[in-house]
Amino acid sequence: MRRRPAAPPRRRTTATALAVGLAAALLSSAAPGTAASTPGPGLSDVPALATGTAAAGDDPQQVLAAAREALGLAGTTTGGRGPGQPVGEPREATLALRDLQVALPRLADDQRDQGEALPARPTDGDADPVGQGHTRRSKRICGDHVCVHYVTKGADKPSSQAWVRTTLAVMERVWDFETGRLGYRTPVSDRTLPKRENGGNGKFDVYLKELSAQRLYGYCSPEYEVKGNKRLANGYCVLDDDFARSEYGRKPQDTLRVTAAHEFFHAIQFNYDYREDRWLMESTATWIEERFADDVDDNRQFLPVGQVRVPDAPLDVFSTTFGRHYGNWAWWEHLSQRHGNAVVAKVWKQAGQFRGAGRDYSTKALTTVLGPKGGFSREYTRFVAANLDTRASYAEGRHWPSPTRAARARLTKDAPTATRRTAVDHMAAKHVDVRPAGALKGRRWRLRLALEGPGAASRPMAVVTVTTTKGEGTQKILGFGDDGRASTTVPFSASRVEAVTVSFVNTSTSFDCYEDEPYSCSGAAKHDEKPFRVTATAFRR
């Protein structure tokens, strides 16, 4: 691959820096649509994949090491597995390669050579000295929009020619569904590159390779920037050569559909803003699995580490906890159930960095799109409330986990008052349960809730949920006054009420940006915890 020229590192407004994000290759698929292929813009002959993500503030050597780790290469801290063995906890590679592209200008020459070799296409031969490439001459089959490249001998040989055709058919359906039915931009075409570098034509390239030994399902890498626009790039994808059930634990076609839908959406994202915030890229790519392959349900495995189960972890932080950014696909599920699938496409267009797009960063794009729909604060509070009863809130919610509680209180006749304090981070929530003791029977028992928050400028919200002994629930959404206070009373008879849950919601979209690029705040979200307090008092009318 051709060397990228150096670019000066960007400065941050604070020293805050998140850990290097490694981004995923697990995902979803399923129903065809149609779309004509449209040529993409030309690619830079001398690409300059510049800084602008969280990687801009990370040690470039660490970014390089993280990319090597993500690809499971020799010399990393965890070894790979032999072909035919179960994959176990998978690695994440897509955003690790994106971050590497960002960090390349800041690497020393010898390390830059290593860095440039990592995202080389499997067919690049001598340009792929780290052992990622095919060891045999490859063949290809092409459809209307996609070409699948494969070998007929060696470790990367697919299980059959029929599997190669299946991969092509699935990729074409994914293309039609995501760019046709859902209306997203097609990936940047590589037609302006020399044939030796673009897979032989301008169609989207997918390479089959044995990846289970690297604990990967697949990945997609940005490659060259569009001429005149340093935020758009072409890309290509690499998928496992057969997705054998013995390795991946599912029917091969199901694993293929999930992975193809997720990874191809990353290639689409590269034509909106390939340097967008990690949380937006991964959570929406996992959400699109549910649209294309609703029957596979692979993305349910991430819900226990996302905000449905762990509401106090901010929505916009790309967490080092494996799968948390995937688990937050539930946020987009909530929005699409309320406003239709198009709401996600509107956010991406608002975040896009092309002519006619909004040119916002992720969180600003989201709040802009939700403005006419009642605003982010109220919509996010509805999401927090919905997650308290997923069975009633989501089509498949009976399979979803319940949220954790930050605190609990049990009120009795002798101790009818309790106070609980907690701090809540931005774009996050915490739940406090208040339960009546058995002696508090009779319809006259009520619960008075006096809430204190950080003040209206921080946009705090609260939800009060009364869950009956029959499992039914009623909810109130509360705003805080300028003095940071709110109050309400609800039924509290032990014979009728199982619990009253007070949900504190910090809807602040606080973040740090780069000084010279205000629309790019990739991964720079800072902790913005605000204090909340509830005093609960049981009384008889």
C-alpha positions in Angstrom: 0.0 0.0 0.0 1.2 3.5 -0.7 2.6 5.6 2.1 0.3 8.2 3.7 2.0 11.5 4.2 2.4 12.8 7.8 -0.2 15.1 9.2 0.1 17.3 12.3 -1.7 15.8 15.4 -4.8 17.7 16.5 -5.0 19.2 20.0 -7.8 18.5 22.4 -9.6 20.9 24.6 -8.8 18.7 27.6 -6.5 15.8 28.4 -9.3 13.4 28.5 -8.7 10.3 26.3 -10.5 7.1 26.1 -8.8 3.8 25.6 -8.1 2.6 22.1 -11.4 1.2 20.6 -11.3 -2.1 18.9 -14.3 -2.4 16.7 -16.3 -5.4 15.9 -16.9 -8.1 13.4 -20.0 -9.7 14.8 -23.4 -8.9 13.3 -26.7 -9.5 11.4 -28.8 -9.7 8.2 -32.0 -10.6 6.1 -34.5 -9.2 3.6 -33.8 -8.1 0.1 -34.5 -4.7 -1.5 -33.2 -3.2 -4.7 -30.9 -0.3 -5.6 -28.9 0.6 -8.7 -25.2 0.8 -8.4 -23.9 4.4 -8.5 -20.3 5.3 -9.1 -18.5 6.7 -6.1 -16.2 9.8 -6.1 -12.6 9.5 -7.0 -10.0 8.4 -4.4 -6.9 10.3 -3.5 -3.8 9.1 -5.3 -1.8 9.9 -2.2 -4.3 9.4 0.7 -4.0 11.4 3.9 -6.0 9.5 6.5 -5.8 12.3 8.9 -6.4 12.5 12.6 -9.7 13.4 14.2 -10.9 10.4 16.3 -10.0 9.4 19.8 -7.0 7.7 18.3 -5.6 11.2 17.7 -4.8 11.5 21.4 -3.7 7.9 21.9 -0.1 6.8 21.8 0.3 5.7 18.1 2.5 2.8 19.2 -0.4 1.6 21.4 -2.8 2.0 18.5 -0.5 -0.1 16.3 -0.2 -2.8 19.1 -4.0 -2.8 19.4 -4.5 -3.3 15.7 -2.1 -6.2 15.8 -3.9 -7.6 18.8 -7.3 -7.2 17.1 -6.0 -9.2 14.1 -4.6 -11.9 16.3 -1.1 -11.6 15.0 2.0 -13.3 16.5 3.6 -11.4 19.3 0.4 -10.2 20.9 -0.6 -10.9 24.4 -3.2 -13.5 23.5 -2.7 -16.3 21.0 -5.0 -17.4 18.3 -6.7 -20.8 18.0 -6.3 -23.4 15.5 -8.7 -23.8 12.6 -11.7 -26.0 13.5 -11.6 -24.9 17.2 -14.4 -22.9 18.7 -13.8 -19.1 18.4 -14.7 -18.3 22.0 -14.7 -14.6 22.9 -14.1 -12.9 19.5 -11.7 -10.1 18.7 -12.8 -6.8 17.2 -10.9 -5.4 14.2 -12.8 -2.9 12.1 -12.4 0.2 14.3 -8.9 -0.9 15.4 -7.9 -0.7 11.7 -9.7 2.6 11.4 -7.8 4.0 14.4 -4.6 2.7 12.9 -5.2 4.6 9.7 -5.7 7.7 11.8 -2.5 7.1 13.7 -0.2 6.3 10.8 1.2 9.8 10.2 2.5 9.8 13.8 4.3 6.5 13.7 8.1 6.3 13.1 9.0 5.1 9.7 9.7 1.5 10.6 6.5 1.2 12.6 4.6 3.0 9.8 5.7 0.2 7.4 4.1 -2.3 9.8 1.0 -0.2 10.2 0.5 0.2 6.5 0.8 -3.6 6.0 -1.9 -4.5 8.5 -4.9 -3.3 6.4 -3.5 -4.6 3.1 -6.0 -6.6 1.1 -5.5 -10.4 1.2 -4.5 -10.3 -2.5 -1.8 -7.7 -2.0 1.0 -10.2 -2.0 4.3 -8.6 -1.1 2.5 -5.6 0.3 1.2 -7.9 3.0 4.3 -9.0 4.8 2.6 -9.7 8.1 0.9 -12.9 7.0 -2.6 -11.7 6.5 -2.7 -12.3 2.8 -3.7 -15.2 0.6 -0.8 -17.6 0.0 -2.3 -18.7 -3.4 -3.5 -16.9 -6.5 -7.1 -15.9 -5.9 -10.2 -16.1 -8.1 -13.3 -14.0 -8.0 -17.0 -14.1 -8.8 -19.0 -10.9 -9.2 -22.6 -9.8 -8.9 -24.2 -6.5 -9.8 -22.5 -4.6 -7.0 -20.1 -7.0 -5.1 -17.1 -9.2 -6.0 -16.1 -12.1 -3.8 -12.4 -13.1 -3.9 -11.3 -16.6 -2.8 -8.6 -19.2 -3.3 -9.0 -22.9 -4.3 -6.1 -24.3 -2.3 -4.6 -23.8 1.1 -5.9 -22.9 4.5 -8.1 -20.1 3.2 -10.0 -22.3 0.8 -13.8 -22.1 1.3 -15.7 -25.3 2.1 -17.1 -25.4 -1.4 -17.8 -23.4 -4.5 -21.4 -23.3 -3.5 -20.4 -21.4 -0.3 -18.6 -18.8 -2.4 -21.9 -18.3 -4.4 -23.8 -18.2 -1.1 -21.5 -15.4 0.2 -22.0 -13.4 -3.0 -25.8 -13.8 -2.9 -25.9 -12.7 0.8 -23.7 -9.7 0.1 -25.9 -8.7 -2.8 -29.0 -8.9 -0.6 -27.3 -6.9 2.1 -26.3 -4.3 -0.5 -29.9 -4.1 -1.8 -31.4 -4.0 1.7 -29.2 -1.4 3.3 -28.7 1.0 0.3 -32.1 0.2 -1.3 -34.8 -0.5 1.2 -33.2 1.5 4.0 -31.9 4.2 1.7 -28.2 4.6 2.8 -25.5 5.8 0.6 -23.5 3.2 -1.3 -19.9 2.7 -0.3 -17.3 4.7 -2.0 -16.2 3.0 -5.2 -12.6 2.1 -5.8 -12.9 2.3 -9.6 -10.3 5.1 -9.9 -7.6 2.9 -8.3 -5.3 0.8 -10.5 -6.8 -2.7 -11.1 -4.0 -4.3 -9.1 -5.3 -2.4 -6.1 -9.1 -2.3 -6.6 -9.9 -6.0 -7.0 -10.1 -5.7 -10.8 -13.0 -3.3 -11.1 -15.0 -0.7 -9.2 -17.3 -3.1 -7.4 -17.3 -3.6 -3.7 -14.7 -6.3 -2.7 -15.1 -9.0 -0.2 -12.3 -11.4 0.6 -12.7 -14.9 2.1 -10.1 -16.0 4.5 -9.8 -18.5 7.4 -10.4 -16.2 10.4 -11.4 -18.5 13.2 -7.8 -19.0 14.3 -7.6 -15.2 14.8 -10.9 -15.2 16.7 -12.5 -13.0 14.1 -15.8 -13.2 12.2 -14.8 -10.6 9.7 -13.8 -7.0 9.4 -13.9 -4.0 7.1 -11.1 -1.5 6.7 -11.1 2.1 5.3 -8.4 2.4 2.6 -8.1 5.7 0.7 -9.8 9.0 1.1 -12.0 10.7 -1.4 -10.3 13.4 -3.3 -11.2 16.8 -1.8 -12.9 15.2 1.3 -10.7 13.9 4.1 -13.7 12.4 6.0 -14.9 10.0 3.3 -13.1 6.8 2.3 -13.5 3.6 0.4 -13.2 0.3 2.1 -13.3 -3.5 1.6 -14.3 -6.4 3.8 -12.8 -9.7 4.8 -15.1 -12.5 6.0 -14.4 -16.0 7.3 -14.1 -18.6 4.5 -16.9 -20.9 5.7 -18.2 -19.9 9.2 -18.2 -23.5 10.2 -20.6 -24.4 12.9 -17.8 -26.2 14.9 -16.0 -22.8 15.0 -18.8 -20.2 15.3 -21.6 -22.2 17.0 -24.4 -21.3 14.6 -25.6 -22.3 11.2 -23.0 -21.0 8.8 -25.6 -19.0 6.8 -26.9 -17.3 9.9 -23.4 -16.3 11.0 -22.7 -15.1 7.5 -25.9 -13.0 7.3 -25.2 -11.3 10.7 -21.6 -10.6 9.9 -22.2 -9.4 6.4 -24.9 -7.0 7.4 -22.9 -5.5 10.3 -19.6 -5.1 8.4 -21.1 -3.9 5.2 -22.8 -1.1 7.2 -19.3 0.0 8.3 -18.3 0.4 4.6 -21.4 2.5 4.2 -20.5 4.6 7.2 -17.1 5.3 5.6 -19.0 7.3 2.9 -20.7 9.4 5.6 -17.7 10.0 7.9 -15.2 7.3 8.4 -13.8 9.1 11.4 -17.1 9.3 13.2 -17.6 8.5 16.9 -17.0 4.9 17.7 -20.2 4.5 19.7 -22.4 5.7 16.8 -20.6 3.4 14.3 -20.9 0.2 16.4 -24.3 0.6 18.0 -26.0 1.4 14.6 -24.1 -1.4 12.8 -25.5 -3.8 15.5 -29.0 -2.4 15.2 -29.0 -3.0 11.5 -28.6 -6.7 12.2 -32.1 -6.7 13.7 -33.4 -5.1 10.5 -31.7 -7.6 8.1 -31.6 -10.8 10.1 -34.2 -10.5 12.8 -34.5 -14.3 13.2 -30.8 -14.7 14.1 -30.8 -12.6 17.3 -27.1 -12.7 17.7 -27.1 -9.2 19.1 -29.1 -10.2 22.1 -25.9 -11.5 23.7 -24.7 -7.9 24.1 -27.8 -6.5 25.9 -26.6 -7.5 29.4 -23.6 -5.1 29.1 -25.5 -2.3 27.3 -27.8 0.3 28.8 -30.8 -2.0 29.0 -29.0 -3.8 31.8 -26.4 -1.2 32.8 -28.1 2.1 32.5 -25.4 4.1 34.4 -22.7 3.7 31.6 -23.0 6.7 29.3 -24.5 6.0 25.9 -21.9 7.9 23.9 -18.7 6.4 25.5 -17.0 3.6 23.6 -16.4 1.3 26.5 -13.5 -1.1 27.1 -16.1 -3.5 28.4 -16.5 -6.0 25.6 -19.8 -5.6 23.8 -21.2 -2.6 25.6 -21.1 -0.4 22.5 -22.9 -3.3 20.7 -25.5 -3.6 23.5 -26.6 -0.1 23.0 -28.2 -1.0 19.7 -31.3 -1.1 21.9 -31.4 2.7 21.9 -31.8 2.7 18.1 -34.4 -0.1 18.4 -36.4 2.2 20.8 -36.2 5.1 18.3 -37.1 3.0 15.3 -40.1 1.5 17.0 -41.4 4.9 17.9 -40.4 6.9 14.7 -39.6 4.3 12.0 -36.3 2.9 10.6 -35.7 6.2 8.8 -34.8 8.0 12.0 -31.4 6.2 12.1 -30.7 7.2 8.5 -31.6 10.8 9.3 -29.0 10.8 12.1 -26.3 9.5 9.8 -27.2 12.1 7.2 -27.0 14.8 9.8 -23.6 13.4 10.8 -22.4 13.1 7.2 -19.5 15.1 5.9 -20.6 15.5 2.3 -22.4 18.2 0.4 -26.0 18.4 1.5 -25.4 16.6 4.8 -25.6 18.1 8.3 -21.8 17.9 9.0 -22.5 17.4 12.7 -20.7 15.0 15.1 -22.6 12.1 16.4 -24.4 13.5 19.5 -25.2 16.8 17.9 -26.6 15.0 14.9 -28.8 12.9 17.2 -30.1 15.9 19.2 -30.8 17.8 15.9 -32.9 15.0 14.5 -34.8 14.5 17.7 -35.5 18.2 18.1 -38.8 18.2 16.2 -39.8 14.9 17.9 -39.9 16.3 21.4 -36.2 16.6 22.0 -33.4 14.3 23.1 -34.0 14.8 26.8 -37.6 13.6 26.7 -36.9 10.8 24.2 -34.0 9.5 26.1 -36.0 9.5 29.3 -38.7 7.5 27.5 -36.0 5.0 26.6 -34.9 4.7 30.3 -38.6 4.2 31.2 -39.1 1.6 28.5 -36.2 -0.5 29.7 -37.9 -1.0 33.1 -40.5 -3.2 31.3 -38.9 -4.6 28.2 -41.8 -7.1 27.7 -44.2 -4.3 27.1 -41.8 -2.0 25.3 -40.1 -4.1 22.7 -41.4 -6.7 20.2 -38.9 -9.3 21.5 -38.5 -7.8 25.0 -39.4 -11.0 26.8 -35.9 -12.2 25.9 -34.2 -9.0 27.2 -32.6 -8.5 30.6 -33.9 -6.1 33.3 -31.9 -3.1 34.5 -29.8 -3.1 37.6 -30.7 -1.0 40.6 -28.3 1.5 42.1 -30.1 1.6 45.5 -33.0 0.2 47.4 -35.1 1.2 50.4 -37.9 -0.6 52.3 -40.3 1.5 54.3 -42.1 0.4 57.4 -44.5 1.9 59.9 -41.7 2.5 62.3 -39.3 3.8 59.6 -41.5 5.5 57.0 -38.8 7.7 55.5 -35.7 6.9 53.6 -33.2 9.1 51.6 -31.0 7.8 48.8 -28.3 9.8 47.0 -26.4 9.0 43.9 -24.5 10.6 41.0 -25.5 10.0 37.4 -23.2 10.5 34.4 -24.2 12.2 31.2 -26.5 10.3 28.8 -27.1 7.7 31.6 -29.5 6.8 34.3 -29.8 5.1 37.7 -32.8 3.3 39.3 -33.8 3.4 43.0 -36.4 0.9 44.2 -38.6 1.8 47.2 -40.8 -1.0 48.6 -43.6 -1.1 51.2 -43.3 -3.4 54.2 -46.2 -5.9 54.6 -47.8 -3.8 57.4 -48.4 -0.9 55.0 -51.7 -2.2 53.8 -54.9 -0.5 52.7 -55.7 2.0 49.9 -54.9 5.0 52.1 -51.2 4.4 52.1 -49.4 6.8 49.8 -45.7 7.6 49.0 -44.4 11.1 48.8 -41.3 11.6 46.7 -39.2 14.7 47.1 -36.5 14.7 44.4 -33.4 17.0 44.1 -31.2 17.2 41.0 -28.5 19.4 39.6 -30.7 22.2 38.2 -32.5 22.8 34.9 -29.4 23.8 33.0 -28.1 20.3 33.2 -31.4 19.0 31.8 -32.1 16.4 34.5 -35.2 14.2 34.3 -36.8 11.5 36.3 -39.3 8.7 35.9 -41.5 7.3 38.6 -42.7 3.8 38.0 -45.3 2.1 40.2 -45.3 -1.7 39.7 -48.3 -3.5 41.1 -48.3 -6.9 42.8 -49.8 -8.2 39.5 -46.8 -7.0 37.5 -48.6 -4.1 35.9 -47.0 -0.7 35.8 -47.8 3.0 35.5 -45.2 5.7 34.9 -44.8 9.4 35.3 -42.1 11.5 33.7 -40.9 14.4 35.8 -38.9 17.5 34.9 -37.0 19.4 37.5 -37.6 23.1 38.2 -35.0 25.8 38.0 -34.3 25.1 41.7 -33.4 21.5 40.8 -36.5 20.1 42.6 -39.4 17.9 41.7 -42.1 16.0 43.7 -45.0 13.7 43.3 -47.1 11.2 45.3 -48.1 7.7 44.2 -50.1 4.8 45.7 -48.1 2.7 48.2 -50.3 -0.1 49.6 -48.3 -3.3 50.2 -51.3 -5.3 49.2 -51.3 -3.6 45.8 -47.8 -2.2 45.1 -44.7 -4.3 44.7 -42.3 -1.4 44.3 -42.0 2.2 43.3 -38.9 2.9 41.1 -37.4 6.3 40.9 -35.2 6.6 37.8 -32.8 9.5 37.8 -31.8 10.6 34.2 -28.9 12.8 33.3 -29.8 13.9 29.7 -26.8 16.2 29.4 -24.8 15.7 26.1 -21.6 17.0 27.6 -18.4 16.3 25.7 -15.0 17.6 24.7 -14.1 18.5 21.1 -11.0 19.1 19.1 -10.2 22.8 18.9 -9.9 23.0 15.2 -12.7 20.6 14.2 -15.9 21.3 16.3 -17.9 18.7 14.5 -15.6 15.8 15.5 -15.7 14.8 19.2 -14.9 11.2 18.5 -14.6 9.2 21.7 -13.8 12.4 23.7 -16.9 12.2 25.9 -15.9 13.2 29.4 -17.5 12.2 32.7 -20.2 14.7 33.6 -21.7 13.2 36.8 -24.5 15.1 38.5 -25.9 14.6 42.0 -29.4 13.4 42.6 -31.3 12.7 45.8 -34.7 11.2 46.6 -36.5 11.4 50.0 -39.3 8.9 50.1 -42.0 9.1 52.8 -44.9 6.7 53.4 -48.0 8.3 54.9 -51.7 7.7 55.2 -54.2 10.1 53.7 
